[in-house]
């Protein structure tokens, strides 16, 4: 009798689990069959962050100091760039996007491609975009990054980020380097996997506080974004285009996520605006890096929170589209003084200052460029605008 009751309770529990609604409706497997949990301790402490209150206080202090410095400059010895008038008549036509990339390579930009926010991208383009990423994952590695563990062309990208981690984070070149890196990613999609659709990005403030239900994480595209468990574990992703993906850079592990909505709440318009209220580039850059950028990584969690290998999660490039979009907003607010403005330390010891001549490298993925080449997204080397 006792054993029969236990069996009945087990069957009732299993039925309840399979019949109960799951947090994200795109899951199609019962919870007890789906979850493969991972210890989040393996991903380190995550990205450094500051609070919104600190960002606002810093901006007020920084601008006051900056204004004081500028008031001491007399005459015409100004480093401000000339006003630049941009062509805003960009097209979202797929053919135009490929043409714009070729035009940029030729050094001119008369018809910039439009980076389209994920929600506005057609279903066909969404599938083509993730399909092109899958293509890179299925291409053999170049062999140049075998010591880092690369097993595919996509992991060549991840390896470069891992190798260069210390020289591209918590330094002034963070924003121009990652702008360049996203461009390298796009060029690989187009040149090596024939992607002809629009480059896309994620307007994260629209999902601040609820990343786990964002349309970015679809069953046919980037897969789900499970919440971090109460005992600090993440979940291996077993749906979407990157289902059951094994990563190799920095050690073999599954593609996992562990969403922390307390962190994603900070990817807000208020935080972006607070960072962009800084008048000096280096002040804005550090606020952006330690603000919405850091919270976006930590908010998605697991692989995305592991600084060196975070591009192992393909949503990395959607996130950095958002970061770059915020940078563009800052530049566009005062093109005369901000378009070509760079300053700040290039290493932790602050042994040198960032200049337009600083060289950006992708370790052989694509040719090196100078910071000056990527300051203007319509300057010739780059040729794009955002749709909003």
C-alpha positions in Angstrom: 0.0 0.0 0.0 2.8 2.4 1.0 4.8 1.7 -2.2 1.6 2.1 -4.3 1.1 5.5 -2.8 4.6 6.6 -3.6 4.2 5.5 -7.2 1.0 7.5 -7.4 2.6 10.6 -5.9 5.5 10.2 -8.4 3.2 9.9 -11.4 1.1 12.9 -10.1 4.3 15.0 -9.7 5.6 14.1 -13.2 2.2 15.0 -14.7 2.1 18.2 -12.8 5.6 19.2 -14.0 4.9 18.4 -17.6 1.5 20.1 -17.6 2.5 23.2 -15.7 3.5 26.3 -17.7 7.2 27.0 -17.8 8.7 30.5 -17.4 9.4 30.8 -21.1 6.8 29.4 -23.4 9.4 28.4 -26.1 10.4 25.4 -24.0 8.9 22.3 -25.3 10.5 19.7 -23.1 9.3 18.9 -19.5 11.5 20.7 -17.0 12.9 17.5 -15.4 14.1 16.3 -18.9 15.4 19.6 -20.0 17.7 21.1 -17.4 21.4 20.6 -17.5 22.9 22.8 -14.8 26.4 24.3 -14.5 28.2 25.8 -11.6 28.6 29.5 -12.2 31.8 29.7 -10.1 33.7 28.6 -13.3 33.0 31.9 -14.9 34.8 34.1 -12.4 33.5 37.3 -10.9 32.1 38.8 -14.0 32.4 42.3 -15.4 33.3 45.2 -13.2 30.3 47.5 -12.7 29.3 50.8 -11.1 25.9 51.9 -9.9 23.6 54.3 -11.7 24.0 56.7 -8.7 27.7 56.6 -9.1 27.4 57.2 -12.9 25.3 60.3 -12.3 27.6 61.6 -9.6 30.7 61.0 -11.7 29.2 62.7 -14.7 28.4 65.8 -12.7 31.9 65.9 -11.2 33.6 65.1 -14.5 31.8 67.7 -16.5 32.5 70.4 -13.9 36.2 69.5 -14.0 36.2 69.4 -17.8 34.5 72.8 -18.0 37.1 74.2 -15.8 39.9 72.9 -18.0 38.2 74.2 -21.2 37.8 77.7 -19.7 41.5 77.9 -19.5 42.0 77.4 -23.2 42.1 80.6 -25.1 42.5 81.6 -28.8 41.9 79.1 -31.6 44.0 76.2 -30.2 41.0 73.8 -30.1 41.2 70.1 -30.9 37.5 70.0 -31.9 36.8 68.4 -35.2 35.0 70.2 -38.0 31.3 69.7 -38.2 30.4 66.6 -40.2 27.1 66.3 -42.1 26.1 62.7 -42.4 24.0 61.1 -45.1 20.9 59.8 -43.3 19.2 58.3 -46.3 20.3 54.8 -45.5 18.5 51.8 -47.0 17.4 48.6 -45.3 17.5 46.7 -48.5 19.5 43.5 -48.2 21.5 44.1 -51.3 22.4 47.6 -50.1 24.0 46.2 -47.0 26.4 44.0 -48.9 27.1 46.9 -51.3 27.8 49.3 -48.4 30.3 46.9 -46.9 32.1 46.7 -50.3 32.0 50.5 -50.6 33.5 50.9 -47.2 36.3 48.5 -48.1 37.0 50.8 -51.1 37.2 53.8 -48.8 34.0 55.6 -49.6 30.5 55.6 -48.0 27.8 57.3 -50.0 24.9 54.9 -49.2 25.4 53.5 -45.7 23.9 50.2 -44.6 21.4 50.2 -41.8 21.8 48.1 -38.7 18.3 46.9 -38.0 17.1 46.3 -34.4 16.2 42.6 -33.9 12.4 43.3 -33.6 12.3 45.0 -36.9 14.3 42.3 -38.8 12.2 40.0 -41.0 11.8 36.4 -40.0 13.8 35.4 -43.1 16.7 37.7 -42.2 16.7 36.4 -38.6 17.1 32.9 -39.8 19.7 33.9 -42.3 21.7 35.8 -39.7 21.8 32.9 -37.2 22.4 30.6 -40.1 25.5 32.5 -41.1 26.8 32.3 -37.6 26.2 28.6 -37.7 28.1 28.5 -40.9 31.2 30.1 -39.2 30.8 27.5 -36.5 30.9 24.7 -39.1 33.9 26.1 -41.0 37.3 24.7 -40.1 39.6 27.0 -38.1 42.4 28.9 -39.8 45.0 27.1 -37.6 46.4 30.4 -36.4 44.7 30.1 -33.0 45.0 26.4 -32.3 47.0 27.1 -29.1 43.9 28.8 -27.8 41.8 25.8 -28.5 39.9 27.0 -31.6 38.0 24.3 -33.5 36.1 26.5 -36.0 36.2 29.8 -37.8 33.8 31.2 -35.2 36.1 30.1 -32.4 38.9 31.9 -34.1 36.9 35.1 -33.3 36.5 34.0 -29.7 40.1 33.1 -29.4 41.2 36.6 -30.5 39.0 38.2 -27.9 40.4 35.9 -25.3 44.0 36.5 -26.3 43.5 40.3 -26.3 41.4 40.5 -23.1 43.8 42.6 -21.0 44.4 45.1 -23.8 40.8 45.7 -24.8 39.0 46.0 -21.4 39.2 48.7 -18.7 41.1 50.8 -21.2 40.2 53.8 -23.4 40.3 51.8 -26.6 37.5 49.6 -25.4 34.8 51.2 -27.5 36.7 51.7 -30.8 38.2 48.2 -30.5 34.9 46.5 -30.0 33.4 48.6 -32.8 36.1 47.2 -35.0 35.6 43.7 -33.7 31.9 43.7 -34.5 32.8 44.9 -38.0 35.3 42.0 -38.3 32.5 39.6 -37.3 30.2 41.1 -39.9 32.8 40.9 -42.6 33.4 37.3 -41.8 29.6 36.6 -42.0 29.5 38.2 -45.5 32.8 37.1 -47.0 33.0 33.6 -45.7 29.3 32.6 -45.3 27.6 34.8 -47.9 25.3 36.6 -45.5 23.6 39.4 -47.5 21.0 40.7 -45.0 21.2 43.6 -42.6 23.5 43.6 -39.6 21.4 43.5 -36.5 21.5 44.8 -33.0 19.6 44.6 -29.7 17.9 47.6 -28.2 18.4 46.4 -24.6 16.6 49.2 -22.8 13.3 47.8 -24.3 13.9 44.6 -22.3 15.6 46.0 -19.2 14.5 43.9 -16.2 13.1 41.1 -18.4 15.8 39.8 -20.7 14.6 36.2 -20.1 11.5 37.0 -22.1 13.1 39.2 -24.8 12.2 38.3 -28.4 16.0 38.0 -29.0 15.9 34.6 -27.3 13.7 32.7 -29.7 13.3 29.0 -30.1 14.5 29.1 -33.7 17.3 31.7 -33.3 19.4 32.4 -30.2 17.6 29.9 -28.0 16.3 30.5 -24.5 17.6 32.6 -21.6 16.9 30.7 -18.4 17.0 32.5 -15.1 19.9 31.9 -12.7 18.8 29.2 -10.2 18.5 29.9 -6.5 21.6 27.9 -5.8 23.7 29.9 -8.2 23.7 27.7 -11.3 23.3 28.3 -15.0 21.6 26.2 -17.6 23.1 24.6 -20.8 21.1 25.8 -23.8 19.4 23.0 -25.6 17.1 24.9 -28.0 17.5 27.4 -30.8 20.1 27.5 -33.5 23.0 26.9 -31.0 21.4 24.0 -29.1 23.8 21.8 -27.3 26.8 23.8 -28.5 30.2 22.9 -27.0 32.7 25.7 -26.5 36.4 25.1 -26.5 38.2 28.4 -25.8 39.3 28.6 -22.2 38.3 25.0 -21.6 35.5 22.7 -22.9 32.0 23.7 -21.6 28.4 24.0 -22.9 26.9 27.2 -24.0 25.0 28.3 -20.9 23.0 31.3 -19.6 21.9 32.3 -16.1 19.9 35.5 -16.4 19.9 37.9 -13.4 17.1 40.4 -13.9 18.4 42.6 -11.1 21.4 43.2 -13.4 19.5 43.5 -16.6 17.4 46.3 -15.0 20.5 48.5 -15.3 20.6 48.3 -19.1 18.2 51.2 -19.1 17.7 54.4 -21.0 18.4 56.3 -17.8 21.8 54.6 -17.4 22.7 55.2 -21.1 21.7 58.8 -20.9 23.7 59.3 -17.7 26.8 57.9 -19.3 26.2 60.0 -22.4 25.9 63.1 -20.4 29.7 63.1 -20.0 31.3 65.6 -22.3 34.7 64.0 -22.3 35.3 60.7 -24.2 37.2 58.9 -21.5 34.5 59.7 -18.9 31.7 58.5 -21.2 33.7 55.3 -22.1 34.4 54.2 -18.6 30.7 54.8 -17.6 29.5 52.8 -20.6 31.9 50.0 -20.0 31.2 49.6 -16.3 27.5 50.5 -16.7 25.1 49.1 -19.3 27.9 47.1 -21.0 28.9 45.3 -17.8 25.4 44.8 -16.6 24.3 43.3 -19.9 27.1 40.7 -19.8 26.5 39.9 -16.1 22.7 39.9 -16.6 22.8 37.2 -19.3 25.3 35.4 -17.1 27.3 32.2 -17.4 29.4 32.3 -20.6 28.5 36.0 -21.3 29.8 36.9 -17.8 33.2 35.3 -18.4 35.1 38.3 -19.7 37.7 36.6 -21.9 35.4 34.1 -23.6 32.1 36.0 -23.6 31.9 36.0 -27.5 31.4 32.2 -27.1 27.7 33.1 -26.7 26.7 34.6 -30.1 24.3 37.0 -28.4 27.6 38.9 -27.5 27.5 40.6 -30.9 23.9 41.7 -30.4 24.9 43.1 -27.0 27.8 45.0 -28.5 25.6 46.4 -31.2 23.7 48.0 -28.3 26.9 49.3 -26.8 28.1 50.7 -30.1 24.7 52.3 -30.7 25.0 54.1 -27.3 28.5 55.3 -28.4 27.0 56.6 -31.7 24.3 58.5 -29.7 27.0 60.2 -27.7 28.9 61.2 -30.8 25.8 62.4 -32.7 24.8 64.7 -29.8 27.8 67.0 -30.6 29.5 65.9 -33.8 31.8 68.9 -33.8 33.4 68.1 -30.5 32.8 64.4 -30.1 33.1 62.6 -33.5 36.9 62.4 -33.5 37.4 62.9 -29.7 39.6 60.2 -28.0 41.5 60.3 -24.8 42.2 58.2 -21.8 44.7 55.5 -20.8 45.7 52.6 -23.1 46.9 50.3 -20.3 46.4 49.8 -16.5 49.5 51.7 -15.7 48.4 54.6 -17.8 51.7 54.7 -19.5 50.3 56.2 -22.7 47.2 58.1 -23.9 44.8 56.9 -26.6 45.2 58.8 -29.8 43.7 58.6 -33.3 46.8 56.8 -34.4 46.5 53.9 -32.0 46.5 50.6 -33.9 43.6 48.2 -33.5 44.4 44.6 -34.2 42.3 41.4 -34.6 45.4 39.2 -34.5 45.2 38.4 -38.3 41.4 37.9 -38.7 41.4 41.1 -40.7 44.0 43.8 -41.4 44.9 46.2 -38.7 43.4 49.7 -38.7 43.9 52.9 -36.7 41.4 54.3 -34.2 40.9 57.1 -36.7 39.4 54.6 -39.2 36.6 53.6 -36.9 35.6 56.9 -35.2 33.1 57.7 -37.9 30.7 54.9 -38.8 30.3 56.6 -42.2 33.9 57.5 -42.7 34.9 55.1 -45.4 36.3 52.1 -43.6 33.0 51.7 -41.9 29.7 52.5 -43.6 26.6 52.1 -41.5 24.0 53.8 -39.5 21.4 52.6 -36.9 17.7 52.4 -37.6 16.9 54.5 -34.5 
